[in-house]
Amino acid sequence: MQTSHDADKKITVQTLDELGPLPLKIALGCSVLLPVAFVLGLVFNHGWDLFAFSYLQSTFFCLSISLGALFFVMIQQLTRAGWSVVLRRISEFLSLGVIPMAVLVLPIVLLSLTGNDTLYKWASAENVAQDTLLQHKAPYLNNGFFAIRYVIYFASWIFLARFFLNKSLAQDESGDPELTLLMERRSGPAILLYAFTLTFAAFDFIMSLDAHWFSTIFGVYYFAAGLVGFFSVLAISLVFLRSKGLLQEPVTVEHLHDVGKLLFAFNCFWAYIAISQYLLIWYANIPEETTFFLPRQTNGWGTVSLMLVIGHFAIPFVFFMSRWMKRNPKTLCFWAVYLLIMNWVDIFWLVMPNLAFDGMDPAVSFPMILINVCCTIGVGGIFVATILKLSAGKSIMPVRDPRLEESLEFHNI
Amino acid sequence: MSMNKEIMATTIEHPAENKVEPELLGLLAEFNDPESLMEASRKVRDAGYNRWDTHTPFPVHGIDEAMGIKYTILPWIVAACGLTGGTIAISMQYWMNAVDYPFLISGKPLFSIPACIPIMFELSVLLAAFGAFFGMLGLNQLPKLYNPIFKSDAFRRATNDRFFLSMDASDPKFSEIDTGEFVKSLNPNHVEEFWSDVESPKLPRNLKLGLSLFGVLMLMPIALVAYKRSTVTDNPRIHIIPDMDFQPYLKAQNTTTIFGDGREMRPHIPGTIPRGQYKDDNIPFYYGLKVLPEDQDVITIAAQDDAKADEEKPAEAKPAEGANADAQAAAEDKLANLPWVTEFPMPVTDKMMARGKERYRIYCSVCHGLGGEGDGLVTLRAMDLQQGTWVRPASYHTDNVRKQPVGRLFHTITNGVRKMPAYGPQIPPEDRWAIVLYLKALQKSHQVDADTLTNDEKRKLRDTK
């Protein structure tokens, strides 16, 4: 490996501070909507349930973006990718989102620890006593073990995110290529740890909302959703930063094109995983599996499901496949925003139909969407503000990475 | 070209020694590094040439733009092929599953989209991949085994460390002198011309022979398939892939070397009862008897005696009734004294009656008739043909049969009587009891006093056809 030569001479170190205090202020302003959503939850009929589910949906929507970023960082190290160096630091910043999410998910864990069954039916001893299946699952799905797993998941993710960011930052100082080799060596086992924690976290926090349902592919589904969310956010941030004069030189249309390609590819991957899950359940037609899709075809959820099929897959597949869509920053940004919204709908569709108040199946309703949107903007505000705070004063590009030259010269063939 | 024609015309007597004047095909310029090649490419592009090319040892970024090459149309070919694949897949599945061979699978609609998606996906990907591969070959005009440019010694370094630019003489803007000057102005290491081949290389004679033989051989499998499809044969077909026609299980009535006694059918192991064949726990149900008699042979004796009598005499000589009447009478005697059950050994239900009716119509009615009078279709036909050997089956509505306890009727179905074969092996005991029940109902239906019926029932009987 050749070391990066006189990179620090050519490249000026830029930080997110150059954006000024406005983004942080806007993000903090948005976070006010979280208490607003809470108050709305108190106002509406069944609002508390709506708020609890919306809160879970919002946190896991933001968390999926950070987890996608973490995966991207690790896979770039694992594959010794050269092209992505200029945009890796932004991904590393985004992966820091697991830190605020660890705090924000804590109330969900504490709620279940008190035996409250608003979200998880298995959390209440009363429900378990009446349900044979929950009794059989109790050795895994119980409050104590759930809390322990929460600690393991978030500790692993925070550790991984900080490890890769810190080593990369240390390289900014020393320019030591050994650090790159270290990260390459660690990224293999790290991805293994990541795969297990992400899969089981998806099982625990989202799939166990309906503890009677089984799907072994569910972890991969959440992973695919997260990567779509992450690449959307990455594309939006890059276009935004370039418009503000940051990363303008290093990040070229070629890099944007590749981010667009990955966004498109992982959107197809998401569709592939979604149809795989659906097809097996549809074919086998076993009641314990179809319970997942049945409520998602009634009470207005059928429209949401169709919206995912057409909006999340068919429309982007036809229009976003084109090369120029990905090479034009404006169209790329449009599709990234569009797919981020679709990803939000996807997590919404995963979480919200599990609501059941008074044994009634939940219909898609205006209060539900209102509370959910407020909640997501609020949680998103905290998410973005924390990332801005944590990444303040740090270079937005690994300025002395040994592969930086390769990345700067990157060209699609 | 005109020059060629002239020469051809003059040398028409000796076509074998036909020597064509070499024709200038183009110019080849050599450069030391990719930068100068790029620079030269931009100039050639701006000069308006269309037919020219660059040759480099490795892919050079930006050369497409420097050469002014338009973005490839390959994606459109791939998209068209992919869409074709998807369309073929969905119409094929529609035709196969919903039209040509409709087959209901696990209650799904005959044509359901989710089931079609995997095939649509696979075929779209397959045809898209074909489109990409063959489209790429086609657009690059590959495979191309020979190019006159290969004769240049300098050009050999195109795969190592030199960069070349070739101008095609077929370009409308190409003229020998001007273009030569122009190429020199690009500052190449040197410029050379390349010419068409003077004589076309001859194919080795054996190659032609070999190819012809190969072609004929290639036709043979098709011819064999066509022949086999249009003819019939007594021989068993050739199994290239042995399918389930041949299985290594042992067959009835054959010999084997696996077991010491050479039999493929295994006798019961003494002291054991095969699964599901233990009958002594419910004697009334399985035998129609309250208890098993000491001499168990007696319960099958009637049928056996009858079978023996059949074997002894040729069919024509057999009287309709009775040469072995003595033996039969003896057997009847024995049977009459057995402890038959008089009640059904299982609960009698409407369902059982319906089942009995159905089974009766399948197994019994052909000889005994739908009403049990012994006038079934087989009987009628035999009577029509005046078959002397045919014994008219008994009517159920004689005093003799009417008096028989249900156990005796069950026994008759199980083991047969006189000409009637044993149905025990064919009909499971539950169904045999159901038939007995239906038979009893038939008997009862023939003995009703009209005065005991209500008016409603009478009208119903009159109206029912």
Interface residues (C-beta under 8 A of the other chain):
Chain A: I275 Y278 L279 W282 Y283 N285 M321 R323 E409 H411 I413
Chain B: P59 H61 G62 Y71 P75 A79 S106 G107 P114 A115 I117 P118
